[in-house]
Amino acid sequence: MRSPLSDLSHLLVISGLLAICCVTAQETGVPAGTFDLYVLAEGWAPEWCLTQGKGSAECTSIKPGSFAATHFTLHGLWPQYNDTTAAARQPYRFPQFCGGFASCSRRSQKKLPHCRAPADVKSRFQHLWQRIAPAYSATLNVSGGFIDHEYARHGSCSGLSAVAYFALMARAFFLSDTPKLVRQHIGREVSVAAIQNAYGGPNMVAMSCRGPVLSQIETCWTKVTGADVDTSSLFDAAAVDETFGSSMRRMACPENVLRDLHYDDSCEKYDKVLIDRMPLTMPTDDSDNSTAGVAILA
């Protein structure tokens, strides 16, 4: 479906894949709030850093054994259509660049002020992103970078203020957590079915792979609305629930997510997948990346 210079290469690679496989998936310019559920996307940083992200600031900031090396990290929270809405709005599966952000979908417009996430939001979430979202932290001050992309493309469709959208994203991320099974199999293969079961079953998670190597997971969440939430209460579950209501819950994913074998659920073709380990020394852009996609034992 849907990501930072060497850091922005993350965004460019994803955009290129989208242009190839999902040309008709996105509906641009619909009114904000026009969606049915959220998809929370979390990436596996070691896999990214051993392949597309070599030499990037995002990857050189991640140390072996750190949170980002041993847990899924935050990619984004994406408004999504359910199967009924997707069928009615064919060929579209999700909204993007909603309302006044429609022009931000054009390359020439991406760095305009209204296409960027507000500076005060970036500063309020900076320390949190350093831990759970290295791709965000690495492009914090890059105009048109990863944060700006996620805000303009997906946050604009949420119907929430920028601070509420990113707070809700963090709330879903912490509710999701990385299963113990994944953490225990870093550097090893594990069955696709076992990972699916760790999330509650095959309809509760979509898994993306680059070859037989796990790269991202997506979980689905109920649509909620709410006013701004003060980020000082971000780690107070009760405060966030009071703001957004108690309805924010993980739910079964629609078929239009689970059956996207090109991106959302591309691990489905494998019995087992490798969970890459962050190496002690990161390869650079010019190095021989012979270790990519292979278990690395530290």
Contacts in CASP RR format, 6 or more apart in sequence:
PFRMAT RR
TARGET T0000
AUTHOR 0000-0000-0000
METHOD contacts of the structure
MODEL  1
MRSPLSDLSHLLVISGLLAICCVTAQETGVPAGTFDLYVLAEGWAPEWCL
TQGKGSAECTSIKPGSFAATHFTLHGLWPQYNDTTAAARQPYRFPQFCGG
FASCSRRSQKKLPHCRAPADVKSRFQHLWQRIAPAYSATLNVSGGFIDHE
YARHGSCSGLSAVAYFALMARAFFLSDTPKLVRQHIGREVSVAAIQNAYG
GPNMVAMSCRGPVLSQIETCWTKVTGADVDTSSLFDAAAVDETFGSSMRR
MACPENVLRDLHYDDSCEKYDKVLIDRMPLTMPTDDSDNSTAGVAILA
1 18 0 8 1.000
1 22 0 8 1.000
1 25 0 8 1.000
1 26 0 8 1.000
1 39 0 8 1.000
1 41 0 8 1.000
1 78 0 8 1.000
1 93 0 8 1.000
1 94 0 8 1.000
1 257 0 8 1.000
1 260 0 8 1.000
1 263 0 8 1.000
1 264 0 8 1.000
2 14 0 8 1.000
2 18 0 8 1.000
2 41 0 8 1.000
2 75 0 8 1.000
2 76 0 8 1.000
2 78 0 8 1.000
2 153 0 8 1.000
2 154 0 8 1.000
3 10 0 8 1.000
3 11 0 8 1.000
3 13 0 8 1.000
3 14 0 8 1.000
3 15 0 8 1.000
3 75 0 8 1.000
3 135 0 8 1.000
3 146 0 8 1.000
3 149 0 8 1.000
3 150 0 8 1.000
4 10 0 8 1.000
4 11 0 8 1.000
4 56 0 8 1.000
4 57 0 8 1.000
4 58 0 8 1.000
4 135 0 8 1.000
4 138 0 8 1.000
4 139 0 8 1.000
4 142 0 8 1.000
4 145 0 8 1.000
4 146 0 8 1.000
5 56 0 8 1.000
5 139 0 8 1.000
5 142 0 8 1.000
6 53 0 8 1.000
6 54 0 8 1.000
6 55 0 8 1.000
6 56 0 8 1.000
6 57 0 8 1.000
6 285 0 8 1.000
7 56 0 8 1.000
7 57 0 8 1.000
7 58 0 8 1.000
7 135 0 8 1.000
7 138 0 8 1.000
7 139 0 8 1.000
7 142 0 8 1.000
7 145 0 8 1.000
7 146 0 8 1.000
8 139 0 8 1.000
8 142 0 8 1.000
8 144 0 8 1.000
8 145 0 8 1.000
8 146 0 8 1.000
9 52 0 8 1.000
9 53 0 8 1.000
9 56 0 8 1.000
10 48 0 8 1.000
10 52 0 8 1.000
10 53 0 8 1.000
10 56 0 8 1.000
10 58 0 8 1.000
10 135 0 8 1.000
10 146 0 8 1.000
11 145 0 8 1.000
11 146 0 8 1.000
11 149 0 8 1.000
13 52 0 8 1.000
17 263 0 8 1.000
18 25 0 8 1.000
18 26 0 8 1.000
18 263 0 8 1.000
21 262 0 8 1.000
21 263 0 8 1.000
22 260 0 8 1.000
22 262 0 8 1.000
22 263 0 8 1.000
24 91 0 8 1.000
24 92 0 8 1.000
25 91 0 8 1.000
25 92 0 8 1.000
25 93 0 8 1.000
25 94 0 8 1.000
26 92 0 8 1.000
26 93 0 8 1.000
26 94 0 8 1.000
26 95 0 8 1.000
26 96 0 8 1.000
27 89 0 8 1.000
27 92 0 8 1.000
27 94 0 8 1.000
27 95 0 8 1.000
27 96 0 8 1.000
28 95 0 8 1.000
28 96 0 8 1.000
28 97 0 8 1.000
28 102 0 8 1.000
28 105 0 8 1.000
29 95 0 8 1.000
29 96 0 8 1.000
29 97 0 8 1.000
29 98 0 8 1.000
29 99 0 8 1.000
29 100 0 8 1.000
29 101 0 8 1.000
29 102 0 8 1.000
30 95 0 8 1.000
30 98 0 8 1.000
30 99 0 8 1.000
30 157 0 8 1.000
31 98 0 8 1.000
31 99 0 8 1.000
32 98 0 8 1.000
32 99 0 8 1.000
32 156 0 8 1.000
32 157 0 8 1.000
32 158 0 8 1.000
32 159 0 8 1.000
33 79 0 8 1.000
33 95 0 8 1.000
33 98 0 8 1.000
33 157 0 8 1.000
33 158 0 8 1.000
33 159 0 8 1.000
34 79 0 8 1.000
34 95 0 8 1.000
34 98 0 8 1.000
34 157 0 8 1.000
35 79 0 8 1.000
35 80 0 8 1.000
35 81 0 8 1.000
35 85 0 8 1.000
35 94 0 8 1.000
35 95 0 8 1.000
35 157 0 8 1.000
35 223 0 8 1.000
36 80 0 8 1.000
36 81 0 8 1.000
36 82 0 8 1.000
36 85 0 8 1.000
36 223 0 8 1.000
37 79 0 8 1.000
37 80 0 8 1.000
37 82 0 8 1.000
37 220 0 8 1.000
37 221 0 8 1.000
37 222 0 8 1.000
37 223 0 8 1.000
37 251 0 8 1.000
37 254 0 8 1.000
38 77 0 8 1.000
38 78 0 8 1.000
38 79 0 8 1.000
38 80 0 8 1.000
38 172 0 8 1.000
38 220 0 8 1.000
38 221 0 8 1.000
38 222 0 8 1.000
38 223 0 8 1.000
39 77 0 8 1.000
39 78 0 8 1.000
39 80 0 8 1.000
39 94 0 8 1.000
39 218 0 8 1.000
39 219 0 8 1.000
39 220 0 8 1.000
39 221 0 8 1.000
39 253 0 8 1.000
39 257 0 8 1.000
40 76 0 8 1.000
40 77 0 8 1.000
40 78 0 8 1.000
40 169 0 8 1.000
40 172 0 8 1.000
40 173 0 8 1.000
40 176 0 8 1.000
40 218 0 8 1.000
40 219 0 8 1.000
40 220 0 8 1.000
40 221 0 8 1.000
41 75 0 8 1.000
41 76 0 8 1.000
41 77 0 8 1.000
41 78 0 8 1.000
41 216 0 8 1.000
41 217 0 8 1.000
41 218 0 8 1.000
42 72 0 8 1.000
42 73 0 8 1.000
42 74 0 8 1.000
42 75 0 8 1.000
42 173 0 8 1.000
42 176 0 8 1.000
42 178 0 8 1.000
42 216 0 8 1.000
42 217 0 8 1.000
42 218 0 8 1.000
42 219 0 8 1.000
43 72 0 8 1.000
43 73 0 8 1.000
43 74 0 8 1.000
43 75 0 8 1.000
43 215 0 8 1.000
43 216 0 8 1.000
43 217 0 8 1.000
44 72 0 8 1.000
44 73 0 8 1.000
44 214 0 8 1.000
44 215 0 8 1.000
44 216 0 8 1.000
44 217 0 8 1.000
44 275 0 8 1.000
44 276 0 8 1.000
45 58 0 8 1.000
45 59 0 8 1.000
45 62 0 8 1.000
45 68 0 8 1.000
45 69 0 8 1.000
45 73 0 8 1.000
45 134 0 8 1.000
45 278 0 8 1.000
46 62 0 8 1.000
46 69 0 8 1.000
46 186 0 8 1.000
46 275 0 8 1.000
46 276 0 8 1.000
46 277 0 8 1.000
46 278 0 8 1.000
46 279 0 8 1.000
47 210 0 8 1.000
47 213 0 8 1.000
47 214 0 8 1.000
47 215 0 8 1.000
47 276 0 8 1.000
47 293 0 8 1.000
48 58 0 8 1.000
48 59 0 8 1.000
48 215 0 8 1.000
49 56 0 8 1.000
49 58 0 8 1.000
49 59 0 8 1.000
49 62 0 8 1.000
49 278 0 8 1.000
49 282 0 8 1.000
50 276 0 8 1.000
50 279 0 8 1.000
50 283 0 8 1.000
50 289 0 8 1.000
50 291 0 8 1.000
50 292 0 8 1.000
50 293 0 8 1.000
50 296 0 8 1.000
51 210 0 8 1.000
51 289 0 8 1.000
51 292 0 8 1.000
51 293 0 8 1.000
53 59 0 8 1.000
54 282 0 8 1.000
54 283 0 8 1.000
54 284 0 8 1.000
54 285 0 8 1.000
54 287 0 8 1.000
54 289 0 8 1.000
55 282 0 8 1.000
55 283 0 8 1.000
55 284 0 8 1.000
55 285 0 8 1.000
56 138 0 8 1.000
57 138 0 8 1.000
58 134 0 8 1.000
58 135 0 8 1.000
58 137 0 8 1.000
58 138 0 8 1.000
58 139 0 8 1.000
59 134 0 8 1.000
59 282 0 8 1.000
60 282 0 8 1.000
61 130 0 8 1.000
61 134 0 8 1.000
61 137 0 8 1.000
61 138 0 8 1.000
62 68 0 8 1.000
62 69 0 8 1.000
62 134 0 8 1.000
62 278 0 8 1.000
63 69 0 8 1.000
63 278 0 8 1.000
64 277 0 8 1.000
64 278 0 8 1.000
64 279 0 8 1.000
64 280 0 8 1.000
64 298 0 8 1.000
65 278 0 8 1.000
66 278 0 8 1.000
67 73 0 8 1.000
67 131 0 8 1.000
67 132 0 8 1.000
68 131 0 8 1.000
68 132 0 8 1.000
68 134 0 8 1.000
69 277 0 8 1.000
69 278 0 8 1.000
70 178 0 8 1.000
70 183 0 8 1.000
70 186 0 8 1.000
71 132 0 8 1.000
71 178 0 8 1.000
71 183 0 8 1.000
72 176 0 8 1.000
72 178 0 8 1.000
72 182 0 8 1.000
72 216 0 8 1.000
72 217 0 8 1.000
73 132 0 8 1.000
73 133 0 8 1.000
73 134 0 8 1.000
73 135 0 8 1.000
74 129 0 8 1.000
74 132 0 8 1.000
74 133 0 8 1.000
74 135 0 8 1.000
74 136 0 8 1.000
74 169 0 8 1.000
74 170 0 8 1.000
74 173 0 8 1.000
75 133 0 8 1.000
75 135 0 8 1.000
75 216 0 8 1.000
76 150 0 8 1.000
76 154 0 8 1.000
76 169 0 8 1.000
77 154 0 8 1.000
77 155 0 8 1.000
77 158 0 8 1.000
77 165 0 8 1.000
77 168 0 8 1.000
77 169 0 8 1.000
77 172 0 8 1.000
77 221 0 8 1.000
78 94 0 8 1.000
78 154 0 8 1.000
79 94 0 8 1.000
79 95 0 8 1.000
79 154 0 8 1.000
79 155 0 8 1.000
79 157 0 8 1.000
79 158 0 8 1.000
79 223 0 8 1.000
80 93 0 8 1.000
80 94 0 8 1.000
80 220 0 8 1.000
80 254 0 8 1.000
80 256 0 8 1.000
80 257 0 8 1.000
81 89 0 8 1.000
81 92 0 8 1.000
81 93 0 8 1.000
81 94 0 8 1.000
81 95 0 8 1.000
81 254 0 8 1.000
81 256 0 8 1.000
82 254 0 8 1.000
82 256 0 8 1.000
83 254 0 8 1.000
83 255 0 8 1.000
83 256 0 8 1.000
86 92 0 8 1.000
86 93 0 8 1.000
86 254 0 8 1.000
86 256 0 8 1.000
93 256 0 8 1.000
93 257 0 8 1.000
93 260 0 8 1.000
95 157 0 8 1.000
96 105 0 8 1.000
96 153 0 8 1.000
96 154 0 8 1.000
96 157 0 8 1.000
97 103 0 8 1.000
97 104 0 8 1.000
97 105 0 8 1.000
97 152 0 8 1.000
97 153 0 8 1.000
97 156 0 8 1.000
97 157 0 8 1.000
98 155 0 8 1.000
98 156 0 8 1.000
98 157 0 8 1.000
98 159 0 8 1.000
99 156 0 8 1.000
100 114 0 8 1.000
100 156 0 8 1.000
101 114 0 8 1.000
101 115 0 8 1.000
101 152 0 8 1.000
101 153 0 8 1.000
101 156 0 8 1.000
103 109 0 8 1.000
103 112 0 8 1.000
103 115 0 8 1.000
104 110 0 8 1.000
104 112 0 8 1.000
104 114 0 8 1.000
104 115 0 8 1.000
104 152 0 8 1.000
104 153 0 8 1.000
104 156 0 8 1.000
105 153 0 8 1.000
109 115 0 8 1.000
110 144 0 8 1.000
110 148 0 8 1.000
110 149 0 8 1.000
110 152 0 8 1.000
111 143 0 8 1.000
111 144 0 8 1.000
111 148 0 8 1.000
115 144 0 8 1.000
115 148 0 8 1.000
115 152 0 8 1.000
116 143 0 8 1.000
116 144 0 8 1.000
116 148 0 8 1.000
116 151 0 8 1.000
116 152 0 8 1.000
117 147 0 8 1.000
117 148 0 8 1.000
117 150 0 8 1.000
117 151 0 8 1.000
117 152 0 8 1.000
117 162 0 8 1.000
117 166 0 8 1.000
118 162 0 8 1.000
118 163 0 8 1.000
120 163 0 8 1.000
121 162 0 8 1.000
121 163 0 8 1.000
121 166 0 8 1.000
122 140 0 8 1.000
122 147 0 8 1.000
124 163 0 8 1.000
124 231 0 8 1.000
125 136 0 8 1.000
125 166 0 8 1.000
125 170 0 8 1.000
125 231 0 8 1.000
126 137 0 8 1.000
126 140 0 8 1.000
128 170 0 8 1.000
128 234 0 8 1.000
129 136 0 8 1.000
129 137 0 8 1.000
129 140 0 8 1.000
129 147 0 8 1.000
130 137 0 8 1.000
132 170 0 8 1.000
132 173 0 8 1.000
135 146 0 8 1.000
136 146 0 8 1.000
136 147 0 8 1.000
136 150 0 8 1.000
138 146 0 8 1.000
139 145 0 8 1.000
139 146 0 8 1.000
139 147 0 8 1.000
140 147 0 8 1.000
142 148 0 8 1.000
151 162 0 8 1.000
151 165 0 8 1.000
151 166 0 8 1.000
155 162 0 8 1.000
155 165 0 8 1.000
158 164 0 8 1.000
158 165 0 8 1.000
158 168 0 8 1.000
159 165 0 8 1.000
159 225 0 8 1.000
160 168 0 8 1.000
160 225 0 8 1.000
160 226 0 8 1.000
161 227 0 8 1.000
161 228 0 8 1.000
163 228 0 8 1.000
163 229 0 8 1.000
163 231 0 8 1.000
164 226 0 8 1.000
164 227 0 8 1.000
164 228 0 8 1.000
164 229 0 8 1.000
164 243 0 8 1.000
164 244 0 8 1.000
167 229 0 8 1.000
167 231 0 8 1.000
167 234 0 8 1.000
167 240 0 8 1.000
168 224 0 8 1.000
168 229 0 8 1.000
168 240 0 8 1.000
168 244 0 8 1.000
168 248 0 8 1.000
170 234 0 8 1.000
171 234 0 8 1.000
171 237 0 8 1.000
171 240 0 8 1.000
171 244 0 8 1.000
171 248 0 8 1.000
172 219 0 8 1.000
172 221 0 8 1.000
172 248 0 8 1.000
174 235 0 8 1.000
175 248 0 8 1.000
175 250 0 8 1.000
176 219 0 8 1.000
176 250 0 8 1.000
179 195 0 8 1.000
179 198 0 8 1.000
179 199 0 8 1.000
180 198 0 8 1.000
181 190 0 8 1.000
181 194 0 8 1.000
181 195 0 8 1.000
181 198 0 8 1.000
182 190 0 8 1.000
182 195 0 8 1.000
182 198 0 8 1.000
182 275 0 8 1.000
185 275 0 8 1.000
186 275 0 8 1.000
186 276 0 8 1.000
186 277 0 8 1.000
187 274 0 8 1.000
187 275 0 8 1.000
187 276 0 8 1.000
187 277 0 8 1.000
187 295 0 8 1.000
187 296 0 8 1.000
187 297 0 8 1.000
188 274 0 8 1.000
188 275 0 8 1.000
188 295 0 8 1.000
189 272 0 8 1.000
189 273 0 8 1.000
189 274 0 8 1.000
189 275 0 8 1.000
189 295 0 8 1.000
190 272 0 8 1.000
190 273 0 8 1.000
190 275 0 8 1.000
191 271 0 8 1.000
191 272 0 8 1.000
192 207 0 8 1.000
192 267 0 8 1.000
192 268 0 8 1.000
192 270 0 8 1.000
192 271 0 8 1.000
192 272 0 8 1.000
192 273 0 8 1.000
193 202 0 8 1.000
195 205 0 8 1.000
195 207 0 8 1.000
195 214 0 8 1.000
195 217 0 8 1.000
195 273 0 8 1.000
196 202 0 8 1.000
196 204 0 8 1.000
196 205 0 8 1.000
196 207 0 8 1.000
199 205 0 8 1.000
199 217 0 8 1.000
199 219 0 8 1.000
202 258 0 8 1.000
203 252 0 8 1.000
203 253 0 8 1.000
203 258 0 8 1.000
204 219 0 8 1.000
204 220 0 8 1.000
204 250 0 8 1.000
204 252 0 8 1.000
204 253 0 8 1.000
205 217 0 8 1.000
205 218 0 8 1.000
205 219 0 8 1.000
205 253 0 8 1.000
206 217 0 8 1.000
206 218 0 8 1.000
206 219 0 8 1.000
206 253 0 8 1.000
206 257 0 8 1.000
206 258 0 8 1.000
206 260 0 8 1.000
206 264 0 8 1.000
206 265 0 8 1.000
207 214 0 8 1.000
207 216 0 8 1.000
207 217 0 8 1.000
207 218 0 8 1.000
207 265 0 8 1.000
207 266 0 8 1.000
207 267 0 8 1.000
207 268 0 8 1.000
207 273 0 8 1.000
208 214 0 8 1.000
208 215 0 8 1.000
208 216 0 8 1.000
208 217 0 8 1.000
208 218 0 8 1.000
208 263 0 8 1.000
208 264 0 8 1.000
208 265 0 8 1.000
208 266 0 8 1.000
208 267 0 8 1.000
209 215 0 8 1.000
209 266 0 8 1.000
209 267 0 8 1.000
209 270 0 8 1.000
209 273 0 8 1.000
210 293 0 8 1.000
211 270 0 8 1.000
211 293 0 8 1.000
212 270 0 8 1.000
212 272 0 8 1.000
212 273 0 8 1.000
212 274 0 8 1.000
213 273 0 8 1.000
213 274 0 8 1.000
213 275 0 8 1.000
213 276 0 8 1.000
213 293 0 8 1.000
214 267 0 8 1.000
214 273 0 8 1.000
214 274 0 8 1.000
214 275 0 8 1.000
214 276 0 8 1.000
218 253 0 8 1.000
218 257 0 8 1.000
218 264 0 8 1.000
219 250 0 8 1.000
219 253 0 8 1.000
220 250 0 8 1.000
220 251 0 8 1.000
220 252 0 8 1.000
220 253 0 8 1.000
220 254 0 8 1.000
220 257 0 8 1.000
221 248 0 8 1.000
221 249 0 8 1.000
221 250 0 8 1.000
221 251 0 8 1.000
222 247 0 8 1.000
222 248 0 8 1.000
222 249 0 8 1.000
222 251 0 8 1.000
224 244 0 8 1.000
224 245 0 8 1.000
224 247 0 8 1.000
224 248 0 8 1.000
225 244 0 8 1.000
226 243 0 8 1.000
226 244 0 8 1.000
226 245 0 8 1.000
227 243 0 8 1.000
228 243 0 8 1.000
229 239 0 8 1.000
229 240 0 8 1.000
229 243 0 8 1.000
229 244 0 8 1.000
230 239 0 8 1.000
233 239 0 8 1.000
233 240 0 8 1.000
233 243 0 8 1.000
234 240 0 8 1.000
241 248 0 8 1.000
257 264 0 8 1.000
257 265 0 8 1.000
258 264 0 8 1.000
258 265 0 8 1.000
259 265 0 8 1.000
260 266 0 8 1.000
261 268 0 8 1.000
261 269 0 8 1.000
267 273 0 8 1.000
274 293 0 8 1.000
274 294 0 8 1.000
274 295 0 8 1.000
276 293 0 8 1.000
276 295 0 8 1.000
276 296 0 8 1.000
277 295 0 8 1.000
277 296 0 8 1.000
277 297 0 8 1.000
277 298 0 8 1.000
278 296 0 8 1.000
278 298 0 8 1.000
279 291 0 8 1.000
279 296 0 8 1.000
279 298 0 8 1.000
280 298 0 8 1.000
283 289 0 8 1.000
283 291 0 8 1.000
283 292 0 8 1.000
END
